[in-house]
Amino acid sequence: MAATKDPRPCSIADTLALVGEKYSLLVLREVCLGNGRFDQLVRNIGAPRDVLSTRLRRLVDAGILTKRVYSERPQRFQYRPTQAGLELEPVLMTLMAWGDRHVRQDDDRPMVIEHSCGNELLPEVTCRACGQTVRHEDLTAHPQAPGWSVSGPTAA
């Protein structure tokens, strides 16, 4: 089957266009941990300074981060997550848990996140309506984009 001219309309693809570039989610990780100064970001992420500057500008332009001056001479900025950025934090926690299970050994985890209840955070996706844990076999996709079905583009 030939590739279509236009790919499937998709919120995942749209989101990745904003945060899917190398280092973008790591910037968000650091800012959510409270490390929002440029030198902290360079040190903790290991990104080249020019690449990091580009990522920060893009995340600010997308409304995921804000920046504020913390030093006038020389002018320096601190980055903080916006509400939209904070709403990505559960995605980071879920990615971290997946990596702990499938990439690292359980006894070789570089970080543990504690919830305010005092216990280790174990992220889980649940249905807001019924409270059940989401499992692949319980999901049914209903494409809303005109001309698309689950299996791909429909005949025009």
Secondary structure as UniProt FT lines:
FT   HELIX           11..19
FT   TURN            22..23
FT   HELIX           24..32
FT   TURN            33..34
FT   HELIX           38..45
FT   HELIX           49..61
FT   TURN            62..63
FT   STRAND          65..72
FT   TURN            73..74
FT   STRAND          75..81
FT   HELIX           83..86
FT   TURN            87..88
FT   HELIX           89..102
FT   HELIX           106..108
FT   TURN            116..117
FT   TURN            128..130
FT   HELIX           136..138
FT   TURN            146..147
FT   STRAND          148..149
FT   TURN            150..151
FT   STRAND          152..153
//
